[in-house]
């Protein structure tokens, strides 16, 4: 496979460890790129909904691929989100080419880029509201499972797929207003701090737009997710673009992770992965175990 070589790639909201995660598609995408910098902008591993009984081989293969990319010289910045917030205990920890940070400021071609997950703007992820948000996360996972079943039936009938969650979000005024407020807050703060670009995740809404206010302008970008939209941000030739996964682009690509049957990783990451990078995987297991302790 010929590799695409963007200078920077931003991924967020992968939600490894949940039924909705499209790990196979993400793995195929990761195999097709060779960036200089990879930013993992939060909610990569869904520790909120982590269950040792469900972690398919394809999800593990994504972790293996990320480690391999780091060993091959790709600089990886992991910015924890709300679903993997326990990793914030390890801010500034560096493991080879992987560094855990709270936010990231990159200067690319003379322009300052402010990159963070975005849950800091979301009151539902804090305090007592967090419990409701976590329950909502489990409900969202069930909604995705239901959506898969409906889409299989629609495919059998020869009809196009549909997204239940998108329909719900677009039909509920409060959800639309919340997304608008999130984006506007990020834009206003970026302009106030004189960042030419602000990059977020969190809301599962891929976006690229330039906004002009009295105090200046900025370009707002959102990397979307790998649950419904299957998107990423790519920086190449001094320009940002939104990548959308299209299976037709990889028709000849063999999926090495798994066939359609689900293979479970029950207690820990496979020994072959541990042997590949024992210190890093050991650290990751400790973090996950601490996060899932009662």
C-alpha positions as CSV (number, residue, x, y, z in Angstrom):
1,X,0.0,0.0,0.0
2,X,1.3,3.4,-0.9
3,X,1.5,5.6,2.2
4,X,0.1,9.1,2.5
5,X,2.6,11.3,4.3
6,X,0.8,14.3,5.9
7,X,3.0,16.3,8.2
8,X,0.5,16.1,11.1
9,X,-2.5,13.9,11.8
10,X,-5.1,14.5,14.6
11,X,-7.4,11.7,15.8
12,X,-9.9,11.8,18.6
13,X,-12.9,10.0,20.1
14,X,-11.9,6.5,19.0
15,X,-13.5,4.9,22.1
16,X,-11.5,1.6,22.0
17,X,-13.2,-0.9,24.2
18,X,-16.7,-0.1,23.2
19,X,-19.1,-1.8,20.7
20,X,-19.3,1.3,18.5
21,X,-15.6,1.7,17.8
22,X,-14.6,1.1,14.2
23,X,-11.2,-0.3,15.1
24,X,-10.8,-2.2,11.8
25,X,-11.3,0.9,9.7
26,X,-9.0,2.9,11.9
27,X,-6.3,0.3,11.7
28,X,-6.5,0.3,7.9
29,X,-6.2,4.1,7.9
30,X,-3.2,4.0,10.3
31,X,-1.5,1.5,8.0
32,X,-1.9,4.0,5.1
33,X,-0.2,7.0,6.7
34,X,3.2,8.1,7.8
35,X,3.0,11.5,9.6
36,X,5.8,13.3,11.3
37,X,3.4,14.1,14.3
38,X,0.3,12.2,15.4
39,X,-1.9,13.8,18.0
40,X,-4.3,11.6,19.9
41,X,-6.8,14.2,21.0
42,X,-8.7,12.4,23.7
43,X,-11.1,9.5,24.3
44,X,-8.9,7.1,22.5
45,X,-9.4,4.3,25.1
46,X,-12.8,4.5,26.7
47,X,-11.9,3.9,30.3
48,X,-15.4,5.1,31.5
49,X,-17.0,2.1,29.8
50,X,-14.0,-0.2,30.0
51,X,-14.8,-3.9,30.4
52,X,-12.2,-6.6,30.4
53,X,-14.7,-9.0,28.9
54,X,-14.9,-6.9,25.8
55,X,-11.7,-5.8,24.1
56,X,-11.6,-7.4,20.6
57,X,-8.3,-8.2,18.9
58,X,-8.8,-5.4,16.4
59,X,-8.8,-2.8,19.3
60,X,-5.5,-4.3,20.5
61,X,-4.1,-4.1,17.0
62,X,-4.8,-0.4,16.9
63,X,-2.7,0.0,20.1
64,X,0.1,-2.2,18.6
65,X,0.1,-0.1,15.5
66,X,0.4,3.1,17.5
67,X,3.4,1.7,19.4
68,X,5.0,0.6,16.1
69,X,4.6,4.1,14.7
70,X,6.2,5.5,17.7
71,X,9.1,3.1,17.4
72,X,9.5,4.1,13.8
73,X,10.0,7.7,14.7
74,X,6.5,9.3,14.7
75,X,6.1,11.8,17.5
76,X,2.8,10.9,19.3
77,X,1.1,13.3,21.7
78,X,-1.7,11.8,23.8
79,X,-4.1,14.4,25.1
80,X,-6.6,12.7,27.5
81,X,-10.3,13.4,27.2
82,X,-13.1,12.8,29.6
83,X,-13.5,9.1,28.8
84,X,-9.7,8.5,29.4
85,X,-9.3,11.3,32.0
86,X,-7.5,9.0,34.5
87,X,-4.4,9.4,32.2
88,X,-4.3,13.0,33.3
89,X,-2.5,11.6,36.4
90,X,0.4,11.0,34.1
91,X,0.7,14.4,32.4
92,X,4.2,15.1,31.0
93,X,5.0,11.4,31.1
94,X,7.2,10.5,28.2
95,X,7.6,6.9,26.9
96,X,9.9,6.9,24.0
97,X,8.2,9.0,21.3
98,X,4.9,9.1,23.1
99,X,4.2,12.0,25.5
100,X,1.0,12.5,27.6
101,X,0.0,16.2,27.7
102,X,-3.0,18.2,28.8
103,X,-3.0,20.4,25.7
104,X,-0.6,21.1,22.8
105,X,0.6,24.2,21.1
106,X,2.1,23.6,17.7
107,X,3.7,26.2,15.4
108,X,3.3,25.1,11.8
109,X,4.5,27.3,9.0
110,X,4.4,30.4,11.2
111,X,0.9,29.8,12.6
112,X,0.1,28.8,16.2
113,X,-2.2,25.8,16.7
114,X,-4.0,25.3,20.0
115,X,-5.0,21.6,20.4
116,X,-7.1,20.2,23.3
117,X,-9.9,17.7,23.7
118,X,-12.6,20.1,24.7
119,X,-14.4,18.5,27.7
120,X,-13.2,21.5,29.7
121,X,-16.2,23.4,28.2
122,X,-18.6,20.6,29.1
123,X,-20.3,20.9,32.5
124,X,-21.9,17.4,32.1
125,X,-18.5,15.8,32.6
126,X,-17.9,17.3,36.0
127,X,-19.3,16.8,39.5
128,X,-22.5,14.9,40.1
129,X,-23.5,15.5,36.4
130,X,-20.6,13.2,35.5
131,X,-22.5,10.2,36.8
132,X,-25.4,11.0,34.4
133,X,-22.9,11.5,31.6
134,X,-21.3,8.1,32.2
135,X,-24.7,6.4,32.2
136,X,-25.4,8.3,29.0
137,X,-22.2,6.9,27.5
138,X,-23.4,3.4,28.2
139,X,-26.8,4.3,26.6
140,X,-25.0,5.7,23.6
141,X,-23.1,2.4,23.2
142,X,-26.4,0.5,23.2
143,X,-27.8,3.0,20.7
144,X,-24.8,2.2,18.4
145,X,-25.5,-1.5,18.7
146,X,-29.1,-1.0,17.8
147,X,-28.0,1.2,14.9
148,X,-25.8,-1.6,13.6
149,X,-28.7,-4.0,13.6
150,X,-30.9,-1.6,11.8
151,X,-28.3,-0.8,9.2
152,X,-27.8,-4.5,8.5
153,X,-31.5,-4.8,7.9
154,X,-31.5,-1.7,5.7
155,X,-28.6,-3.1,3.7
156,X,-30.5,-6.4,3.2
157,X,-33.4,-4.3,1.8
158,X,-30.9,-2.4,-0.5
159,X,-31.5,0.9,1.3
160,X,-28.9,3.4,2.6
161,X,-27.6,3.4,6.1
162,X,-28.9,5.8,8.7
163,X,-27.5,7.2,12.0
164,X,-29.9,7.2,14.9
165,X,-27.7,9.4,17.1
166,X,-27.2,12.0,14.3
167,X,-31.0,12.2,13.8
168,X,-31.5,12.6,17.6
169,X,-28.9,15.3,17.8
170,X,-30.2,17.2,14.9
171,X,-33.8,17.1,16.1
172,X,-33.1,18.1,19.6
173,X,-32.7,21.9,19.9
174,X,-30.7,21.7,23.1
175,X,-28.2,19.4,21.5
176,X,-27.8,21.7,18.5
177,X,-27.4,24.7,20.8
178,X,-24.9,22.9,23.0
179,X,-22.7,22.1,19.9
180,X,-22.9,25.7,18.7
181,X,-22.0,27.0,22.2
182,X,-19.0,24.6,22.4
183,X,-17.6,25.7,19.0
184,X,-18.2,29.4,19.7
185,X,-16.5,29.2,23.1
186,X,-13.4,27.6,21.5
187,X,-13.3,30.2,18.8
188,X,-13.6,33.2,21.1
189,X,-10.9,31.9,23.4
190,X,-8.6,31.1,20.5
191,X,-9.0,34.7,19.1
192,X,-8.5,36.2,22.5
193,X,-5.2,34.3,22.9
194,X,-4.2,35.0,19.3
195,X,-4.1,31.4,18.0
196,X,-4.6,31.1,14.3
197,X,-6.0,27.6,14.6
198,X,-7.9,25.9,17.4
199,X,-8.4,22.1,17.2
200,X,-10.8,20.1,19.4
201,X,-12.6,16.7,19.6
202,X,-15.2,15.7,22.1
203,X,-18.4,16.5,20.3
204,X,-18.1,13.9,17.4
205,X,-18.7,16.7,14.8
206,X,-16.0,17.0,12.2
207,X,-15.7,20.6,11.2
208,X,-13.4,23.2,9.5
209,X,-14.4,26.8,9.3
210,X,-12.8,30.2,9.7
211,X,-14.5,32.7,12.0
212,X,-14.0,36.5,12.0
213,X,-14.8,38.6,15.2
214,X,-14.0,42.2,16.1
215,X,-10.8,41.1,17.9
216,X,-9.5,38.9,15.0
217,X,-10.0,35.6,13.3
218,X,-9.2,32.0,13.8
219,X,-9.9,28.7,12.0
220,X,-11.8,26.1,14.1
221,X,-11.3,22.4,13.4
222,X,-12.8,19.3,14.9
223,X,-11.4,15.9,14.2
224,X,-14.8,14.1,14.6
225,X,-14.7,10.5,15.8
226,X,-14.3,6.8,14.9
227,X,-17.7,5.7,16.1
228,X,-19.9,7.3,13.4
229,X,-18.1,9.7,11.2
230,X,-14.7,7.9,10.8
231,X,-12.7,11.1,10.4
232,X,-9.3,12.6,11.1
233,X,-7.6,15.9,10.4
234,X,-4.5,16.0,8.1
235,X,-2.0,18.8,7.7
236,X,-0.1,18.8,4.4
237,X,1.3,21.5,2.2
238,X,0.4,24.2,4.7
239,X,-3.3,23.3,4.6
240,X,-5.7,21.4,6.9
241,X,-8.2,19.0,5.5
242,X,-10.8,16.6,7.0
243,X,-10.2,13.0,6.1
244,X,-13.2,10.7,5.7
245,X,-12.7,7.0,5.7
246,X,-14.0,5.4,2.5
247,X,-13.8,1.6,2.3
248,X,-13.6,1.8,-1.5
249,X,-10.2,3.5,-1.2
250,X,-8.8,0.4,0.5
251,X,-10.6,-2.3,-1.5
252,X,-7.3,-4.3,-2.0
253,X,-6.2,-3.9,1.6
254,X,-6.2,-7.1,3.7
255,X,-7.5,-6.6,7.2
256,X,-4.9,-8.3,9.4
257,X,-6.7,-7.5,12.6
258,X,-9.7,-10.0,12.5
259,X,-12.4,-11.4,10.3
260,X,-16.1,-10.5,11.0
261,X,-16.2,-12.8,14.0
262,X,-15.3,-11.1,17.3
263,X,-12.2,-12.3,19.1
264,X,-11.9,-11.2,22.7
265,X,-8.9,-10.1,24.7
266,X,-10.0,-11.3,28.2
267,X,-7.6,-10.2,30.9
268,X,-4.8,-8.3,29.3
269,X,-3.1,-7.2,26.1
270,X,-1.6,-10.3,24.3
271,X,1.9,-11.5,25.2
272,X,3.2,-10.8,21.7
273,X,2.4,-7.1,22.3
274,X,4.0,-7.1,25.7
275,X,7.1,-8.6,24.2
276,X,7.1,-5.8,21.6
277,X,7.3,-3.1,24.2
278,X,7.1,-4.5,27.8
279,X,7.7,-1.2,29.6
280,X,5.1,0.8,27.7
281,X,2.4,-1.9,27.8
282,X,3.1,-2.6,31.5
283,X,2.6,1.1,32.2
284,X,-0.6,1.2,30.1
285,X,-2.0,-1.9,32.0
286,X,-1.3,-0.2,35.3
287,X,-3.1,2.9,34.2
288,X,-6.2,1.0,33.1
289,X,-6.2,-1.2,36.2
290,X,-6.1,1.9,38.4
291,X,-8.9,3.4,36.4
292,X,-11.2,0.4,36.7
293,X,-10.6,-0.4,40.4
294,X,-13.9,-0.1,42.4
